[in-house]
Amino acid sequence: MIFDLGSGAFANLRQFVDYHRIDAVIVTHMHADHFLDIVPLRYALKYGSLRRHGKLDLYLPPSGEAMLRTLVSAFAPEGPSDFLDEVFNIRIYDEKTPVEIKGLKLSFSRTVHYIETFAVRAELSNTSMIYSADTAPSEDVVKLAKGCNLFLCESTLGPYETEAGMRGHCSAREAALMAREAGVEQLVLTHYGSGIPPDALAEEARRHFSGDCGVADDFLQLVVG
């Protein structure tokens, strides 16, 4: 199960997972840094040495399918439908209806971002995690995260930066406050710039959240629950 597949993510994924064994890909919103590697994944599924039986389920937000087909039409002589539908089952999710994939229940909630974006909560037995996607502080995201074992939350603004005008991202402090309000066990900050020191992110988050707190990086593996 893959949540978002931005530029460079597929190359990293291939070091740990045989791509033909992925159960599904869920895209939270149609900003390029969250979905562009759908294209190399498509080529791997079409031409790669690891072949899968049947098409891969690709879950998109309500506005996502039209945008994705428009994008690939620029370089797909066979047409955007053939380019995508040959290897993917495109499915559209919404915040009203949970999705179940091999026993894993996925629930969605709109976030506060510049375009239509959804946080995702994943539950299996008594274990749960939430991925915030891109969001400014949001009561709806807090509600979705209530009691989760793991809250993977964006921290685009770093430890101290503020965002004026229309909001779409969180600071480490704001992510920690949401985690505290939701009563999650563990907070892991993600989606931060390469120039931001991870230790500064974690230090600021720990000022406001007393649970386990860490910072995501490439190849980090977490045990949930």
C-alpha positions as CSV (number, residue, x, y, z in Angstrom):
1,M,0.0,0.0,0.0
2,I,1.5,3.3,-1.1
3,F,0.3,6.7,0.1
4,D,1.5,9.3,-2.5
5,L,4.2,8.7,-5.1
6,G,6.1,11.9,-5.7
7,S,9.2,12.5,-7.7
8,G,12.0,10.0,-6.7
9,A,9.7,7.9,-4.5
10,F,9.5,5.0,-6.9
11,A,13.3,4.6,-7.2
12,N,13.5,4.5,-3.4
13,L,10.6,2.1,-3.1
14,R,12.2,-0.4,-5.5
15,Q,15.1,-0.9,-3.1
16,F,12.7,-2.5,-0.6
17,V,9.6,-3.7,-2.4
18,D,8.9,-5.6,-5.6
19,Y,6.6,-3.1,-7.3
20,H,4.5,-5.8,-8.9
21,R,3.4,-6.8,-5.3
22,I,1.9,-3.4,-4.4
23,D,-1.7,-3.8,-3.4
24,A,-2.8,-0.2,-4.2
25,V,-1.6,3.4,-4.6
26,I,-3.6,6.2,-2.9
27,V,-2.9,9.8,-4.1
28,T,-4.0,12.4,-1.5
29,H,-4.0,15.3,-4.0
30,M,-2.9,16.4,-7.4
31,H,0.2,18.5,-6.6
32,A,3.2,17.2,-8.6
33,D,5.3,16.3,-5.6
34,H,2.7,13.8,-4.6
35,F,1.9,11.9,-7.8
36,L,4.5,12.3,-10.6
37,D,6.1,8.9,-10.1
38,I,2.8,7.2,-11.2
39,V,4.4,7.6,-14.6
40,P,7.6,5.6,-14.0
41,L,5.5,3.1,-12.1
42,R,3.3,2.7,-15.2
43,Y,6.3,2.0,-17.4
44,A,7.6,-0.5,-14.9
45,L,4.3,-2.3,-14.8
46,K,4.0,-2.3,-18.6
47,Y,7.6,-3.2,-19.6
48,G,9.5,-4.2,-16.4
49,S,10.7,-7.7,-15.7
50,L,8.4,-8.0,-12.7
51,R,4.9,-8.6,-14.0
52,R,1.8,-8.7,-11.9
53,H,-1.5,-10.6,-12.4
54,G,-4.2,-8.0,-13.1
55,K,-4.2,-4.3,-12.9
56,L,-3.0,-2.2,-10.0
57,D,-5.7,-0.2,-8.1
58,L,-4.9,3.5,-8.3
59,Y,-7.1,5.6,-5.9
60,L,-7.5,9.3,-6.8
61,P,-9.4,12.2,-5.2
62,P,-12.5,13.3,-7.1
63,S,-10.7,15.9,-9.2
64,G,-7.7,13.7,-9.8
65,E,-8.6,11.5,-12.8
66,A,-9.2,14.4,-15.3
67,M,-5.9,16.1,-14.3
68,L,-3.9,12.9,-14.5
69,R,-5.3,12.1,-18.0
70,T,-4.6,15.6,-19.1
71,L,-1.0,15.3,-17.9
72,V,-0.2,12.0,-19.6
73,S,-1.9,13.1,-22.9
74,A,1.2,15.3,-23.6
75,F,3.4,12.2,-24.1
76,A,1.0,9.2,-24.7
77,P,0.5,8.7,-28.4
78,E,-1.8,5.8,-27.6
79,G,-4.0,8.2,-25.8
80,P,-4.3,9.0,-22.0
81,S,-6.9,6.3,-21.5
82,D,-4.9,3.5,-23.0
83,F,-1.7,4.7,-21.3
84,L,-3.3,4.5,-17.8
85,D,-6.0,1.9,-18.1
86,E,-3.7,-0.7,-19.5
87,V,-2.0,-1.2,-16.1
88,F,-4.2,0.7,-13.6
89,N,-7.8,0.3,-12.3
90,I,-8.5,4.0,-11.6
91,R,-10.8,4.4,-8.6
92,I,-12.2,7.6,-7.0
93,Y,-12.5,7.9,-3.3
94,D,-14.3,10.5,-1.2
95,E,-14.6,11.5,2.5
96,K,-18.0,9.8,2.9
97,T,-17.2,6.2,2.1
98,P,-14.3,4.2,3.7
99,V,-12.3,1.9,1.4
100,E,-11.2,-1.6,2.4
101,I,-8.2,-3.2,0.8
102,K,-7.2,-6.7,2.0
103,G,-8.6,-6.0,5.5
104,L,-7.1,-2.6,5.8
105,K,-9.8,0.1,6.3
106,L,-9.1,3.5,4.8
107,S,-11.0,6.6,5.9
108,F,-10.6,10.1,4.4
109,S,-11.1,13.7,5.5
110,R,-10.6,17.0,3.7
111,T,-7.6,19.0,4.8
112,V,-6.8,22.7,4.7
113,H,-4.7,23.1,1.5
114,Y,-4.7,25.1,-1.7
115,I,-6.4,22.4,-3.7
116,E,-8.7,19.5,-2.9
117,T,-6.6,17.3,-0.5
118,F,-7.4,14.4,1.8
119,A,-5.8,13.0,4.9
120,V,-6.0,9.2,5.2
121,R,-6.5,7.0,8.2
122,A,-5.5,3.3,7.9
123,E,-6.8,0.7,10.4
124,L,-6.1,-2.9,10.8
125,S,-7.4,-4.8,13.8
126,N,-6.5,-2.6,16.8
127,T,-3.7,-0.7,15.0
128,S,-4.2,2.6,13.3
129,M,-2.2,5.4,11.6
130,I,-3.0,8.6,9.9
131,Y,-1.2,10.4,7.1
132,S,-2.0,14.1,7.1
133,A,-1.1,14.7,3.4
134,D,-0.6,18.5,3.0
135,T,-2.6,20.6,5.4
136,A,-2.6,23.7,7.6
137,P,-4.0,23.1,11.1
138,S,-7.4,21.4,10.7
139,E,-10.0,20.2,13.2
140,D,-11.2,17.7,10.6
141,V,-7.7,16.1,10.5
142,V,-7.6,16.1,14.3
143,K,-10.9,14.3,14.4
144,L,-9.7,11.7,11.9
145,A,-6.5,11.2,13.9
146,K,-8.3,10.6,17.3
147,G,-6.6,7.9,19.3
148,C,-4.3,6.7,16.5
149,N,-1.1,4.8,17.2
150,L,0.9,6.9,14.6
151,F,0.3,10.4,13.2
152,L,2.5,11.0,10.2
153,C,2.1,14.8,9.8
154,E,3.5,17.3,7.5
155,S,5.8,20.1,8.7
156,T,6.5,22.1,5.6
157,L,7.0,25.3,7.5
158,G,9.8,23.9,9.7
159,P,10.1,24.6,13.4
160,Y,9.4,28.3,13.5
161,E,8.2,29.7,10.2
162,T,4.6,31.1,9.9
163,E,2.3,31.2,6.9
164,A,0.5,34.5,6.0
165,G,-2.6,34.7,4.0
166,M,-4.2,31.5,2.6
167,R,-3.0,28.6,4.7
168,G,-1.9,25.2,3.3
169,H,0.9,23.9,5.6
170,C,1.9,23.3,9.2
171,S,4.9,24.1,11.3
172,A,6.4,21.6,13.7
173,R,4.5,23.3,16.6
174,E,1.2,23.2,14.8
175,A,1.7,19.5,13.9
176,A,2.5,18.8,17.5
177,L,-0.6,20.6,18.8
178,M,-2.8,18.6,16.4
179,A,-1.2,15.4,17.7
180,R,-1.8,16.4,21.3
181,E,-5.4,17.3,20.6
182,A,-6.0,14.0,18.8
183,G,-4.4,12.0,21.6
184,V,-2.1,10.0,19.3
185,E,0.7,7.8,20.7
186,Q,3.4,8.7,18.2
187,L,4.1,11.7,16.0
188,V,6.4,11.6,13.0
189,L,7.0,14.8,11.1
190,T,7.4,14.7,7.3
191,H,7.3,16.8,4.1
192,Y,9.9,19.3,5.3
193,G,12.6,21.1,3.2
194,S,16.1,19.8,2.8
195,G,17.5,22.9,4.4
196,I,15.6,22.3,7.7
197,P,17.5,20.5,10.4
198,P,15.5,17.5,11.5
199,D,16.7,17.9,15.1
200,A,15.2,21.4,15.2
201,L,11.9,20.0,14.0
202,A,11.8,17.3,16.7
203,E,12.9,19.7,19.4
204,E,10.2,22.2,18.7
205,A,7.5,19.4,18.4
206,R,8.5,18.0,21.8
207,R,7.8,21.3,23.4
208,H,4.1,20.8,22.6
209,F,3.6,17.0,22.4
210,S,4.6,14.7,25.2
211,G,4.3,11.4,23.3
212,D,6.9,9.7,21.2
213,C,8.1,12.1,18.5
214,G,10.4,11.7,15.5
215,V,11.2,12.9,12.0
216,A,10.8,11.0,8.8
217,D,13.6,10.5,6.4
218,D,14.3,8.3,3.3
219,F,14.3,4.6,4.2
220,L,12.9,5.1,7.7
221,Q,10.9,2.0,8.8
222,L,8.4,2.2,11.6
223,V,6.6,-0.5,13.6
224,V,3.0,0.7,14.3
225,G,1.1,-0.5,17.3
